[in-house]
Amino acid sequence: MNVSEQQFLMENNFLSRSRNSLWLLILIVLLTASCVPQKKIKYLQSVVETDSSRSFVYTPSPDYRIRVGDNLYIKVQSFDEKTYRFFNPDGGNINSNAMYNDAGIYLNSYLVDNEGFISFPYIGKVQILNQTVDEVKATMQSIIDQYLKETTLIVKMVSFKITILGEIKMPGSYPIYQDRLNIFEAIAKAGDLSDFANRSRVVLLRKTKDGVQMHRLDLTRQDILESPYFFLQPNDILYIEPLRGKQFAFSQFPYTILFSLISSTLLIMNYFK
């Protein structure tokens, strides 16, 4: 075998090894760049796929009870304008736009002090600690009825907000302007979970009189509808854990990367030829 033949064989061997190395690299990329499977991004997965309908019995959590630091919006309504002016701190300006934004509602709310009292105009301090919103309304109504008749009260929580963190499209704190909010409504407010969210490992942090409690929720199970934590309470925090191997996963298959890699491989092979 002459020198030219030896050189030709060496070039062929080198080209073969290069080709094999490149195809091995492509295989490694395909194996590591996995997509998130559909099963991991579905809510309320049925244990029996043939189920067409099913009823769930909601297990209610205890009603939220007023705590120190809460803010309550309390408004006395009456047909008599003098009565309205007497009890409401806005001076009777019923049509004021400032009363219907966050700052206006907060400034016209009543703070529960460290002893569980609120200070109400012309009545003084009223103990409302550990009462529900309905109980506060009944307490205040009984007191106001001693002064004036034919009045109606509106009592709402001003400090009802939730916080959502982790694998959510729009993380942050959200004020809630309704009496009840379930966990799916909260997620919808934040733009839904990301494709990399671990729907079977959602952490709920809830403040209690004994401290902060942590609960793990599985949104892929249908029995979440029967959970006592299905409805959220004021100041709840939701943390959405990421899926394992998030850094190696794609929400959609990386066709662009694959085609670019194949094109580069073909160009290199043609160059050596």
KALINZI-V676147 format. One record per residue. N is the residue number from 0. SS is DSSP state (h for helix, s for strand, l for the rest). OMEGA is omega in radians with two decimals (NA if undefined). Layout:
# KALINZI-V676147
n:N ss:SS omega:OMEGA
n:N ss:SS omega:OMEGA
This chain:
# KALINZI-V676147
n:0 ss:l omega:-3.12
n:1 ss:l omega:-3.06
n:2 ss:h omega:-3.11
n:3 ss:h omega:3.11
n:4 ss:h omega:3.11
n:5 ss:h omega:3.13
n:6 ss:h omega:3.12
n:7 ss:h omega:3.12
n:8 ss:h omega:3.13
n:9 ss:h omega:3.11
n:10 ss:h omega:3.10
n:11 ss:h omega:3.12
n:12 ss:h omega:3.13
n:13 ss:h omega:3.12
n:14 ss:h omega:3.13
n:15 ss:h omega:3.12
n:16 ss:h omega:3.13
n:17 ss:h omega:3.14
n:18 ss:h omega:3.14
n:19 ss:h omega:3.14
n:20 ss:h omega:-3.14
n:21 ss:h omega:3.10
n:22 ss:h omega:3.06
n:23 ss:h omega:3.10
n:24 ss:h omega:3.10
n:25 ss:h omega:3.13
n:26 ss:h omega:3.13
n:27 ss:h omega:3.12
n:28 ss:h omega:-3.14
n:29 ss:h omega:-3.13
n:30 ss:h omega:-3.08
n:31 ss:h omega:-3.12
n:32 ss:l omega:-3.11
n:33 ss:s omega:3.09
n:34 ss:s omega:3.09
n:35 ss:l omega:-3.11
n:36 ss:l omega:-3.13
n:37 ss:h omega:-3.06
n:38 ss:h omega:-3.08
n:39 ss:h omega:-3.13
n:40 ss:h omega:3.11
n:41 ss:l omega:3.01
n:42 ss:l omega:2.95
n:43 ss:l omega:-3.12
n:44 ss:s omega:-3.12
n:45 ss:l omega:3.07
n:46 ss:l omega:3.07
n:47 ss:l omega:-3.02
n:48 ss:l omega:-3.11
n:49 ss:l omega:3.12
n:50 ss:l omega:3.09
n:51 ss:l omega:3.12
n:52 ss:l omega:-3.14
n:53 ss:l omega:3.14
n:54 ss:l omega:3.13
n:55 ss:l omega:3.11
n:56 ss:l omega:-3.09
n:57 ss:l omega:3.07
n:58 ss:l omega:-3.04
n:59 ss:l omega:3.01
n:60 ss:l omega:3.12
n:61 ss:l omega:3.12
n:62 ss:l omega:-3.13
n:63 ss:l omega:3.14
n:64 ss:l omega:-3.03
n:65 ss:l omega:3.13
n:66 ss:l omega:3.06
n:67 ss:l omega:-3.14
n:68 ss:l omega:3.08
n:69 ss:l omega:3.05
n:70 ss:s omega:-3.13
n:71 ss:s omega:3.02
n:72 ss:s omega:-3.11
n:73 ss:s omega:-3.11
n:74 ss:s omega:3.13
n:75 ss:s omega:3.14
n:76 ss:s omega:-3.14
n:77 ss:l omega:3.08
n:78 ss:l omega:-3.13
n:79 ss:l omega:-3.09
n:80 ss:h omega:3.12
n:81 ss:h omega:3.10
n:82 ss:h omega:3.13
n:83 ss:h omega:-3.14
n:84 ss:h omega:-3.06
n:85 ss:h omega:-3.01
n:86 ss:h omega:-3.06
n:87 ss:l omega:-3.05
n:88 ss:l omega:-3.12
n:89 ss:l omega:3.09
n:90 ss:l omega:3.09
n:91 ss:l omega:-3.14
n:92 ss:l omega:-3.00
n:93 ss:l omega:-3.04
n:94 ss:l omega:-3.12
n:95 ss:l omega:3.12
n:96 ss:h omega:-3.13
n:97 ss:h omega:-3.13
n:98 ss:h omega:-3.01
n:99 ss:h omega:2.96
n:100 ss:l omega:-3.04
n:101 ss:h omega:-3.10
n:102 ss:h omega:-3.14
n:103 ss:h omega:3.12
n:104 ss:h omega:-3.13
n:105 ss:h omega:-3.11
n:106 ss:h omega:3.13
n:107 ss:l omega:3.10
n:108 ss:l omega:-3.10
n:109 ss:s omega:-3.11
n:110 ss:s omega:3.05
n:111 ss:l omega:-3.05
n:112 ss:l omega:-3.06
n:113 ss:l omega:3.13
n:114 ss:l omega:3.09
n:115 ss:l omega:-3.13
n:116 ss:s omega:2.88
n:117 ss:s omega:3.11
n:118 ss:s omega:-3.08
n:119 ss:s omega:-3.07
n:120 ss:l omega:3.05
n:121 ss:l omega:3.12
n:122 ss:l omega:-3.12
n:123 ss:s omega:-3.08
n:124 ss:s omega:3.11
n:125 ss:s omega:3.14
n:126 ss:s omega:-3.13
n:127 ss:l omega:-3.09
n:128 ss:l omega:3.10
n:129 ss:l omega:3.04
n:130 ss:l omega:2.99
n:131 ss:l omega:3.12
n:132 ss:h omega:3.12
n:133 ss:h omega:3.11
n:134 ss:h omega:3.07
n:135 ss:h omega:3.13
n:136 ss:h omega:3.13
n:137 ss:h omega:3.12
n:138 ss:h omega:-3.12
n:139 ss:h omega:-3.13
n:140 ss:h omega:3.14
n:141 ss:h omega:3.13
n:142 ss:h omega:-3.10
n:143 ss:h omega:3.12
n:144 ss:l omega:3.09
n:145 ss:l omega:-3.13
n:146 ss:l omega:-3.05
n:147 ss:l omega:3.11
n:148 ss:l omega:3.08
n:149 ss:l omega:3.04
n:150 ss:l omega:3.11
n:151 ss:s omega:-3.11
n:152 ss:s omega:2.94
n:153 ss:s omega:3.14
n:154 ss:s omega:3.14
n:155 ss:s omega:3.00
n:156 ss:s omega:3.08
n:157 ss:l omega:-3.05
n:158 ss:l omega:3.12
n:159 ss:l omega:3.07
n:160 ss:s omega:3.09
n:161 ss:s omega:3.12
n:162 ss:s omega:3.13
n:163 ss:s omega:-3.09
n:164 ss:s omega:3.06
n:165 ss:s omega:-3.05
n:166 ss:l omega:3.11
n:167 ss:s omega:-3.03
n:168 ss:l omega:3.14
n:169 ss:l omega:-3.13
n:170 ss:l omega:3.11
n:171 ss:s omega:3.09
n:172 ss:s omega:-3.07
n:173 ss:s omega:3.03
n:174 ss:s omega:-3.09
n:175 ss:l omega:-3.12
n:176 ss:l omega:3.07
n:177 ss:l omega:-3.04
n:178 ss:l omega:-3.10
n:179 ss:l omega:3.14
n:180 ss:l omega:3.11
n:181 ss:s omega:-2.98
n:182 ss:h omega:3.12
n:183 ss:h omega:3.07
n:184 ss:h omega:3.11
n:185 ss:h omega:3.12
n:186 ss:h omega:3.12
n:187 ss:h omega:3.10
n:188 ss:h omega:-3.12
n:189 ss:l omega:3.03
n:190 ss:l omega:3.13
n:191 ss:l omega:3.12
n:192 ss:s omega:3.07
n:193 ss:l omega:3.13
n:194 ss:l omega:-3.11
n:195 ss:l omega:-3.14
n:196 ss:s omega:3.07
n:197 ss:s omega:-3.04
n:198 ss:s omega:3.12
n:199 ss:s omega:-3.13
n:200 ss:s omega:3.08
n:201 ss:s omega:-3.10
n:202 ss:s omega:3.06
n:203 ss:s omega:3.06
n:204 ss:s omega:-3.07
n:205 ss:s omega:3.10
n:206 ss:s omega:3.04
n:207 ss:s omega:3.12
n:208 ss:l omega:3.14
n:209 ss:l omega:-3.12
n:210 ss:s omega:-3.13
n:211 ss:s omega:3.08
n:212 ss:s omega:3.12
n:213 ss:s omega:3.13
n:214 ss:s omega:3.08
n:215 ss:s omega:-3.11
n:216 ss:s omega:3.13
n:217 ss:l omega:-3.09
n:218 ss:l omega:3.10
n:219 ss:l omega:-3.12
n:220 ss:s omega:-3.13
n:221 ss:h omega:-3.10
n:222 ss:h omega:3.00
n:223 ss:h omega:3.13
n:224 ss:h omega:3.13
n:225 ss:h omega:-3.09
n:226 ss:l omega:3.06
n:227 ss:l omega:3.12
n:228 ss:l omega:3.13
n:229 ss:l omega:3.06
n:230 ss:s omega:-3.08
n:231 ss:l omega:3.11
n:232 ss:l omega:3.13
n:233 ss:l omega:3.08
n:234 ss:l omega:3.02
n:235 ss:l omega:3.08
n:236 ss:s omega:3.07
n:237 ss:s omega:3.05
n:238 ss:s omega:-3.11
n:239 ss:s omega:-3.13
n:240 ss:s omega:3.08
n:241 ss:s omega:3.03
n:242 ss:l omega:3.05
n:243 ss:l omega:3.14
n:244 ss:l omega:-3.14
n:245 ss:h omega:-3.07
n:246 ss:h omega:-3.14
n:247 ss:h omega:-3.04
n:248 ss:s omega:3.08
n:249 ss:s omega:3.06
n:250 ss:l omega:3.04
n:251 ss:l omega:-3.10
n:252 ss:l omega:-3.05
n:253 ss:l omega:-3.11
n:254 ss:h omega:-3.12
n:255 ss:h omega:3.12
n:256 ss:h omega:-3.13
n:257 ss:h omega:-3.12
n:258 ss:h omega:3.11
n:259 ss:h omega:-3.14
n:260 ss:h omega:3.12
n:261 ss:h omega:3.13
n:262 ss:h omega:3.12
n:263 ss:h omega:3.13
n:264 ss:h omega:-3.13
n:265 ss:h omega:3.12
n:266 ss:h omega:3.14
n:267 ss:h omega:3.14
n:268 ss:h omega:3.13
n:269 ss:h omega:3.13
n:270 ss:h omega:-3.14
n:271 ss:h omega:3.10
n:272 ss:l omega:NA
